[in-house]
């Protein structure tokens, strides 16, 4: 069976279209993965009191500011709303920064640097969820 010139062109066009689709798919997937914040670190069982020293750290690797208004944090038992620790600031999560989420009665000292690369948020009560479980959650 001999392939004609028209069939050869048709195969080449099909190959090019599939290649373009795959490139578009790879770029689309990688950009959607990077379009959200990351849970960077979680402290569920601190040496100090569990009641006031548990925390969660988020990181925004994107080049966009993320608005945390209405975001909720939930464990197996309870759901909390995220609030800025300083009520005079907007609930915004700038690009390339960290957000440290604690409960309202935390005894942690939150570092504040001149670059504002760490922002402190709290949950709306005195524990993250129902308290982060040391064995599961």
C-alpha positions in Angstrom: 0.0 0.0 0.0 1.4 3.3 -1.1 0.8 6.5 0.8 -0.2 9.4 -1.5 1.0 12.9 -1.1 -2.4 14.0 0.2 -2.3 11.3 2.8 1.2 12.2 3.8 0.2 15.9 4.3 -2.8 14.8 6.3 -0.6 12.7 8.6 1.8 15.6 9.1 -1.0 18.0 9.9 -2.6 15.6 12.3 0.8 15.1 14.0 1.4 18.8 14.3 -2.1 19.4 15.7 -1.6 16.6 18.3 1.8 18.1 19.2 0.3 21.6 19.6 -2.5 20.2 21.8 0.0 18.4 24.0 2.1 21.5 24.5 -1.0 23.5 25.3 -2.1 20.9 27.8 1.3 20.8 29.5 1.4 24.6 29.8 -2.2 24.8 31.0 -1.7 22.1 33.7 1.6 23.6 35.0 0.1 27.1 35.2 -3.0 25.9 37.0 -0.9 24.0 39.6 1.1 27.2 40.3 -2.0 29.3 40.6 -2.7 28.6 44.3 -1.1 28.7 47.6 0.8 25.8 49.2 0.5 24.3 52.7 4.1 24.7 53.5 4.4 23.4 57.1 2.1 22.3 59.9 2.8 22.2 63.7 0.4 19.7 65.2 2.3 18.6 68.3 4.4 21.5 69.7 6.7 21.0 72.7 4.8 23.8 74.4 1.1 23.7 75.0 -1.0 22.2 72.2 -3.8 24.6 73.2 -1.9 27.8 72.1 1.0 26.9 69.9 -0.3 24.9 67.0 0.1 26.6 63.6 -0.1 26.2 59.9 2.1 28.0 57.4 1.0 28.8 53.8 3.2 30.0 51.0 2.1 31.9 47.9 4.6 30.9 45.1 2.6 32.7 42.4 3.2 36.2 41.1 -0.4 37.2 42.1 -1.9 38.4 45.4 -4.5 35.9 46.8 -7.5 37.3 48.7 -8.1 35.2 51.7 -11.5 36.7 52.4 -14.0 33.9 53.1 -11.4 31.2 53.3 -12.1 28.6 55.9 -9.9 26.0 57.6 -11.4 22.7 58.6 -10.4 19.5 60.4 -12.5 16.4 61.1 -14.6 18.2 63.7 -14.7 22.0 63.2 -14.4 24.8 60.6 -12.8 28.2 61.2 -12.7 31.4 59.3 -9.3 33.0 58.6 -8.8 36.5 60.0 -5.9 38.9 59.7 -4.2 39.2 63.1 -4.0 43.0 62.6 -7.6 44.1 61.8 -6.4 47.2 60.1 -5.0 45.2 57.1 -6.9 43.6 54.3 -7.0 39.7 54.1 -4.5 39.7 51.2 -1.8 37.2 50.7 0.9 38.9 48.5 3.1 37.1 46.0 6.2 35.2 47.4 5.1 35.6 51.0 4.2 33.3 53.9 1.1 33.3 56.0 1.3 31.9 59.5 -2.1 30.8 60.9 -2.5 30.5 64.6 -5.3 30.4 67.1 -6.3 33.6 68.9 -4.7 32.8 72.2 -1.3 31.9 70.7 1.8 32.4 72.8 4.1 32.3 69.8 6.2 35.3 68.9 5.5 36.1 65.2 8.5 37.6 63.5 7.9 40.8 61.6 10.6 41.7 59.1 11.1 44.8 57.1 10.1 43.0 53.9 6.8 41.8 55.3 7.5 38.3 54.0 5.5 36.7 56.9 1.9 37.7 57.5 0.0 36.6 60.7 -3.5 35.3 60.4 -5.6 33.8 63.1 -8.6 31.5 63.1 -11.9 32.9 64.5 -11.7 31.1 67.9 -9.1 29.6 70.3 -8.2 26.5 68.4 -7.4 25.5 64.8 -10.4 23.3 64.0 -11.1 21.2 67.1 -7.4 21.4 67.9 -5.0 19.7 65.5 -4.8 16.0 66.5 -1.4 14.7 67.4 -2.2 11.3 65.9 -4.7 12.1 63.1 -6.9 14.8 61.7 
